[in-house]
Amino acid sequence: MRETDLRQIDLNLLVALDALLTEMNVTRAAHRLGMSQPAASRALGRLRALFADALLVDGPGGYIPSARAEEVRPVLRRLLAGIGEMLEANPFDPATAMGQVRLLMPDLQAAALAPHLLARLAREAPSVDLDIVAPGANGMKALEHDDADAMVALIDEAPAGIHRRRLYDEKLVTLMRADHPAAIGKLTLDRFLALEHIVVSITGVGPAPVDEVLSRMGRKRRVKLRVPNFFAAVEIAARSDLIMTLPSSLARSAADMRRFVSRPPPLDLGSFTMSLAWHARQQDTPRHIWLRRAIVAAAADMSSAAESDR
């Protein structure tokens, strides 16, 4: 086993490695680090010599981490977080804090929750920026690898090491353009099933909640279109006879544009709970405690605004 002389290691190199493994791009890593692209390239060269490994290798569309980099990444994140906590002489003060909060949220939750969270940040932490990324199918792994601070999503089960708490409940409503023929009169189940539907499938797999309920009833609807995000669905619904059943928070936003009307679905779809999730490593970190409180408060602000609109 090779013995490493820690006196020869520049801590800034480890910070650079964290940025390179996060961005998978030398230019973006340089911007993140506040240095020039040539300086970031030189840092990558020094890191490759230090680890005796390429760390970033060519892959489809750009760099991908080497096997060694995948091993190093979680250890590196814990190390840098520990150093930060060790050097933090004073309690976390959001009013003077700087940096970026990285949250995993589908576009629906971003549209509904982010304005209220941004308002909180403006009041409490004006120098903290918000970076929202779609969680995809690997949201839990991102939390485990410290690639994100927290996640807001529909979470049925969480693996060991992931904490979560309820944020708010959502109900489903059916949305259609304001001059849709079905906007007049009651939306019965037979009428609902006779129409063509848009389904939003973020992961691209599995049936939608509406189709699960219909299947238990022995009924089926015509899904004319599947799209990966809610905003595409809303824009298409505004220009067609397709209807969509979606969470009420987005339906309220769309209805405010006066292009749509919403109707209660003609079947019992119940409600679902949106949760906040984070890794156990962050449980007692002052910065993360503040972040969780801000997200919970923003969710409460969102719910209060929805109640006042009714």
C-alpha positions in Angstrom: 0.0 0.0 0.0 1.4 3.4 -1.0 2.1 5.7 2.0 0.9 9.3 1.4 2.7 12.3 2.9 -0.3 14.5 4.0 2.1 17.5 4.2 2.4 17.5 0.5 -1.4 17.7 -0.2 -3.0 21.1 -0.9 -6.5 21.2 0.6 -7.6 23.4 -2.4 -7.0 20.4 -4.6 -9.6 18.4 -2.8 -12.1 21.3 -3.1 -11.3 21.4 -6.9 -11.8 17.6 -7.0 -15.3 18.0 -5.4 -16.2 20.7 -8.1 -14.9 18.5 -10.9 -16.8 15.4 -9.8 -20.0 17.5 -9.3 -19.9 19.3 -12.7 -18.1 16.6 -14.8 -16.9 19.5 -16.9 -13.7 21.5 -16.4 -15.1 24.8 -17.6 -18.1 24.6 -15.3 -16.0 23.5 -12.4 -13.7 26.5 -13.0 -16.7 28.8 -12.8 -17.9 27.1 -9.6 -14.4 27.5 -8.1 -14.0 31.1 -9.3 -10.8 30.3 -11.3 -9.8 30.2 -14.9 -10.3 27.2 -17.1 -6.6 26.6 -17.5 -6.1 26.7 -13.8 -8.9 24.1 -13.3 -7.2 21.9 -16.0 -3.9 22.2 -14.1 -5.7 21.2 -10.9 -7.1 18.2 -12.6 -3.6 17.2 -13.8 -2.2 17.5 -10.3 -5.1 15.4 -8.9 -4.5 12.7 -11.5 -0.9 12.5 -10.4 -1.9 12.5 -6.7 -4.4 9.7 -7.2 -2.5 7.9 -9.9 -5.8 7.7 -11.8 -7.5 9.6 -14.6 -10.5 10.4 -12.3 -12.5 11.8 -15.2 -12.7 9.8 -18.4 -14.3 10.3 -21.7 -17.9 9.1 -22.0 -21.1 9.8 -24.0 -21.5 13.5 -24.3 -18.5 14.4 -22.0 -16.7 13.2 -19.0 -17.8 10.4 -16.6 -16.2 9.5 -13.3 -13.6 6.7 -13.2 -14.2 3.7 -10.9 -11.7 5.3 -8.5 -13.5 8.6 -8.6 -16.8 6.9 -7.7 -15.0 5.3 -4.6 -13.5 8.7 -3.6 -16.6 10.9 -4.0 -18.6 10.0 -0.9 -15.4 10.0 1.3 -14.4 13.4 -0.1 -17.8 14.9 0.6 -17.7 13.7 4.2 -14.2 15.0 4.6 -14.9 18.5 3.3 -18.1 18.7 5.3 -16.2 17.7 8.4 -13.5 20.3 7.8 -16.2 22.9 7.3 -17.8 22.1 10.6 -14.5 21.9 12.4 -13.5 25.4 11.2 -17.0 26.9 11.8 -16.3 28.9 15.0 -19.7 30.6 15.2 -23.2 29.2 14.8 -24.7 29.3 11.4 -26.1 32.8 10.6 -28.4 32.8 7.5 -28.2 36.6 7.3 -24.5 36.5 6.5 -24.3 33.1 4.9 -23.2 32.7 1.3 -23.2 29.9 -1.2 -25.7 27.7 -2.9 -28.5 25.4 -1.8 -29.1 22.4 -4.2 -32.5 20.9 -4.0 -34.0 18.0 -6.0 -37.6 18.7 -7.1 -39.8 17.8 -10.0 -40.9 20.8 -12.1 -44.3 20.7 -10.5 -43.0 21.1 -7.0 -40.5 23.8 -8.2 -43.4 25.8 -9.7 -45.5 25.6 -6.6 -43.0 25.8 -3.8 -39.9 27.6 -5.2 -41.5 31.1 -5.2 -42.4 30.8 -1.5 -38.9 29.4 -0.7 -37.2 32.2 -2.7 -39.2 34.8 -0.7 -38.0 33.2 2.5 -34.4 33.3 1.3 -34.7 36.9 0.3 -35.8 37.7 3.9 -33.5 35.4 5.8 -30.5 34.6 3.7 -30.2 37.1 0.8 -26.8 35.9 -0.3 -27.7 32.2 -0.5 -28.6 31.0 -4.1 -31.0 28.2 -5.0 -30.2 25.5 -7.5 -33.1 23.2 -8.3 -32.5 19.9 -10.2 -35.0 17.3 -11.3 -34.4 14.2 -9.2 -35.1 11.6 -11.9 -34.8 8.0 -10.7 -31.6 8.5 -8.6 -32.7 11.1 -6.1 -31.9 8.9 -3.1 -28.5 8.2 -4.4 -27.9 11.9 -4.9 -28.7 12.5 -1.2 -26.4 9.6 -0.2 -23.5 10.9 -2.2 -24.1 14.5 -1.0 -24.9 15.6 -4.6 -27.9 17.6 -3.2 -28.8 19.1 0.1 -32.4 17.8 0.2 -35.2 16.5 -2.0 -38.9 17.4 -2.2 -40.9 14.6 -3.8 -43.5 11.9 -3.4 -41.7 9.4 -1.3 -43.3 6.1 -0.5 -40.2 4.5 1.0 -36.8 5.8 2.1 -33.6 3.7 2.4 -31.6 3.5 5.6 -29.8 6.8 6.3 -32.5 9.0 4.7 -34.7 11.1 6.9 -38.0 12.5 5.8 -40.9 14.6 7.0 -44.3 15.5 5.6 -44.6 18.8 3.8 -48.1 19.0 2.4 -50.9 17.0 0.8 -52.0 17.2 -2.8 -55.3 16.3 -4.4 -55.8 15.7 -8.1 -58.0 17.7 -10.3 -58.9 17.5 -14.0 -57.7 20.4 -16.2 -58.9 21.4 -19.7 -58.7 24.5 -21.8 -61.4 27.1 -21.0 -63.4 26.7 -24.2 -63.2 22.9 -24.2 -66.6 21.3 -25.0 -66.4 19.2 -21.8 -66.1 22.4 -19.7 -69.9 22.8 -20.0 -72.0 20.5 -17.8 -71.0 17.8 -15.3 -67.9 15.7 -16.0 -69.3 12.2 -15.5 -67.1 9.1 -15.5 -68.4 8.1 -19.0 -67.7 11.5 -20.3 -64.3 11.5 -18.7 -63.4 8.1 -20.3 -64.6 9.2 -23.7 -62.1 12.0 -23.8 -58.4 11.7 -24.8 -55.9 12.3 -22.0 -52.3 13.6 -21.4 -50.2 11.7 -18.8 -47.1 13.1 -17.2 -44.6 10.4 -16.6 -41.4 11.8 -15.0 -39.6 8.5 -14.8 -41.2 7.0 -17.9 -42.2 3.8 -16.2 -45.3 2.6 -14.3 -49.0 3.5 -14.6 -50.4 6.8 -13.5 -52.5 6.9 -10.3 -55.6 7.5 -12.4 -55.0 4.4 -14.4 -54.4 2.3 -11.3 -57.8 3.4 -9.9 -59.5 2.8 -13.2 -57.9 -0.7 -13.5 -59.4 -1.7 -10.1 -62.8 -0.5 -11.4 -62.4 -2.6 -14.6 -62.3 0.6 -16.7 -59.7 2.2 -19.0 -59.1 5.6 -20.5 -57.4 6.6 -23.8 -54.0 8.0 -23.1 -53.2 9.9 -26.3 -50.0 11.5 -25.1 -47.3 10.9 -22.5 -44.8 13.7 -21.7 -41.9 13.9 -19.1 -42.9 17.2 -17.4 -46.0 19.1 -16.3 -45.3 22.3 -18.2 -45.2 20.6 -21.5 -48.5 19.0 -20.7 -50.1 22.3 -19.7 -49.0 24.0 -22.9 -50.3 21.1 -25.0 -53.6 21.0 -23.2 -54.0 24.7 -23.8 -53.9 24.1 -27.6 -55.9 20.9 -27.9 -58.9 18.9 -26.8 -56.7 16.7 -24.6 -57.4 16.8 -20.9 -55.1 16.0 -18.0 -55.5 15.1 -14.3 -52.8 16.7 -12.2 -52.0 18.0 -8.7 -54.2 20.9 -7.6 -51.2 23.2 -6.9 -50.2 23.3 -10.6 -53.9 23.4 -11.7 -54.3 26.6 -9.6 -51.4 28.2 -11.3 -52.7 27.2 -14.7 -56.2 28.4 -14.0 -54.8 31.8 -13.0 -53.7 32.2 -16.6 -57.5 32.2 -17.6 -56.7 29.6 -20.2 -58.1 26.6 -18.3 -60.9 25.4 -16.1 -60.5 22.6 -13.5 -63.1 20.0 -12.6 -63.2 17.4 -9.8 -62.3 14.0 -11.3 -65.3 11.7 -11.6 -63.6 9.0 -9.5 -62.1 8.8 -6.0 -58.4 9.4 -6.4 -57.7 10.3 -2.7 -54.7 12.5 -2.0 -50.9 12.0 -1.8 -48.2 13.5 0.5 -45.2 15.5 -0.6 -42.2 14.9 1.7 -38.9 16.5 2.4 -36.0 14.1 2.5 -32.3 14.5 3.5 -29.4 12.3 4.6 -28.7 11.5 8.2 -25.3 13.2 7.9 -27.0 16.5 7.7 -29.4 16.0 10.6 -27.6 18.1 13.2 -25.7 20.5 10.9 -26.8 24.1 11.8 -27.0 25.2 8.1 -29.2 22.2 7.2 -31.4 22.7 10.3 -32.1 26.2 9.0 -32.6 25.0 5.5 -35.2 22.4 6.5 -37.1 24.9 8.6 -37.1 27.3 5.7 -38.5 24.7 3.3 -41.2 23.6 5.8 -42.1 27.3 6.4 -42.3 27.9 2.6 -44.6 24.9 2.2 -46.8 26.3 5.0 -46.8 29.7 3.1 -47.8 27.9 -0.1 -50.7 26.1 1.7 -51.9 29.3 3.3 -51.9 31.1 -0.1 -53.9 28.3 -1.6 -56.5 28.5 1.1 -56.9 32.2 0.7 -57.5 31.8 -3.0 -60.5 29.5 -2.5 
